Amino acid sequence: MSQILTPLILISFSFAAGTPSPQLEVGLSEVGPLAYKENGELKGINYDILTQLEKGSGLKFNYTLYPHARLIHSIEQTHSDLAIFFAVNCLKYAKTYEIQTALHKAHLGLYLKDAVTLKKEHLQIGMIRGTCSRLSSQALRPEMIVEVSNMDQAMEMMKAGRLDGVCGVKAVIDFSAKNKDFKGKLKVAQLDSEPMEAVICRKKTLPDDVKKKLDDAAKKLKVPPLE
């Protein structure tokens, strides 16, 4: 699960009076291939992971898609109890949370338009908030970076000639490029040497019985690689 994917999935729970188990409200960060809608149906790697966790724990999850930046920067101000974040984001933005279990690793990529090089003067690179700060700090000067709210915006700005490239989770960029008519028109300028690790990040104050159900279910998760 950048910092881009960087997320990425939040869950809040509430106890209904007189019921034995809590209901978990799951917020998915709307970033393909992590979580997105296709023909009105929820899909994505993180969505698949959470449905496994739901089934294995015996708890009830309700899923809602939200903009990635909204989730990653507001977890402490929400009633959310569980998240799929990159480990660095869980530790940075979620002070009252703990890492439950590791899920998958994701490579970060810096992509440029085919005719553009890093030596170009006044290079403008789109950075999705909370996705590729570490990579951009290694390869780019601050004045090269243009913050964008999501990958769709970055792809549209590249098509309009307002950006020369984009940085973020390689799998997310590949997904967006394929679906935004950029396949074959972007090239990898740099890959981060150390992949980002996605984790289940949960609130420390969750009831012990809920934590146990989630822990037991997490041991049986089948997590696909995020390449």
N, C-alpha and C positions, 0 to 999 in steps of 0.2 A: 503497500500500500503503500519529491518531491515533494515532506514538504510538498509533486502533484499528486500524487495520489496521493495527498497526502493526505488523505485522507485520506478520516473519510467516512466513517459510519458512527452515528451516535444512537444511544438507546436510553430512554428514560422509562421508569416504571412507576406504577401507582398501585396501591392496594385497594381493591374494592371491598367495601364493608361486607363481612359475612362470607367472603370467599377464601379458600385455603391457599391460593397461589396468586402472586402479583401478575399483572399484565405489563409487558414491556413495550413501550413506544419506541420504535426503531426509526431513527433518521438516517437516511442514506445520502452520502455526498454524491451529487449528480455529476459523475465523471466516468465516461466510458473508457475502458471496459470494466471499471470497478462497480458501478451501479448506474443504470440508465433505463429508460422506457423505450420499448420497441413495439409498435402497434398496440399501445396501451398496456403492455405487460412489463413488469419489472424484470430486469435481467442484470447480469454482471457477476464478476468474481466475488466481490464482497457480499453481494446479495446471496449468492449460493452458499457462502460460508455461514452467513447468519441463519439461513433456513435450516442448515444442518444443525446449528446450535439450538435453534428453536425446537426442532423435532427431538434431538437427543436429550434436552433438558426437561422436556415436558411442559415448558412455560409457553405462554402465548405472546407472540410478537405482532405488533401493528407497524407497517412500514410506510414511511413518507420520504420523498426525495426533497433535498434542500440544496441550495448553492454551496459549493465546497467552502468558499471563504467564510460564509456565515457560520458554518459549523466549527471550523477549525479554530476560529478566534473567539467563539462565544461559549465554549463548553462550560466554563466556570460560572457563567451567568444563566445557564439553562438548568432544567431539572433532569438532564440526561445522566444516565448511570453507567452506560457502557459505550465503548467506541472502538472502531478499527482505525488506528492512526499509525503513522510511522513512529517508531520508538522515540526518536528525538523530539517529535511534536507532543507526544504523550507527556514527556518529562518537562517540556518547555511551557506548554499551554495548560496543562491539566495538573495543577499543584495538589489538588485533593484526590487525585486518582493514582492507581497503581497498575503496573503491567501484569496482566494475567498470564498470557502465553504468547509465544512467537508464532507467526503465521507463514509469511513468505517474504522473500527479498525482491527488491525492484531496483533496476539500474536507472540512473539518471542520464539524460541525453541532452546535448546542445545541438539543435538542428538548424541548418541554414538553407536558404533557397539555393538552387543548383549553381547559379552564377556568382554567388556571394562568398567571400572569404573573411576570416577573422581580421585581416589586414585592412578591410574596407574602412575608409574614413566615415565617421558619423554612423557607425553601425547601430541599429536599433533592434533589440531582442526582447520579445515578449516573455514575461515571467509571470506565471500564474501564482497568485499570492499563496504563500505557504507550501510551495512545491519544490523550488530548485534554488533556494538562496545559497546553499553551500556550493553548488556547482557554479553558479553565476559569480560568486566571490572568487573562485579559483581562476576563471577564464575571462571575466569581463570587468570593465571599469564601471563604476556606478552610473555614469552618464549614458552608458549603452543600454541600460535596463529600463524597460517600460512595463509597469505593472498592469496586468489585465485581470479581469474578474474570473474568466474561465477559458477553457481551450477553444470553445467555439468562437469567442471574441478574437482570440489570437489568430485563428485560421482565417477569419474574415478580414482582419487587418493586414495579413500577409497577402491575401488575394487582392486587396485594394492598394497594395504598394506602400503601406504605412509601417510595416515591419519587415526586417530582413531575415528573421528567424524566430525560434521559440525554444525555451528550455523547460524541462520537466521530466516526469517519469517516462521512460522509453516506450513502455507498453501503451500508455495513454496517448502519447504523440502519434504512435503508429496507428492506433485506433482512429484518432481524429483525422489524420492525414488520409486514411483509406476512405473515410466517410465524407470528406470535404474536398474531394477532387484534387488532393495534393500528392497522391500516390506517385512515386517516381520523380517528384519535383522538389523533394527535400533531401538533404544529405546530412549525415552525422558528422559534426565538427569535433565533438569530444564526448567521451563517455566517462562518467565518474568511476574511479577505480574501485571504490568501496560501495557495494549496493546498500540501499536503505532497507531496514527491516521493519515490516509491518507487524503490529501486535494488537491483541485485544487489550484495550485500556479501560479499566473499570473504576468506578467510584469506591473509595475505601470504606465508605459507610454502608455499602450494601449489606442486607441481612445475611448472616452466616449460612442459612439454609439455601438462599438464592445463590450465593457464591459456590456452594458445594455442587448444586445442580449444574451450574455453568462450567465449573472445573471438570466434573465428570464427563460432561458432554464434549468439552474441548479436547479431551484426550482421544476422542474417536473421530475428530474432524479430518476430512480428506481435503487438503488444501492444494490447489493447483499452483504451479510456478507462475510468477508474474514476469514474463520475458518481454 
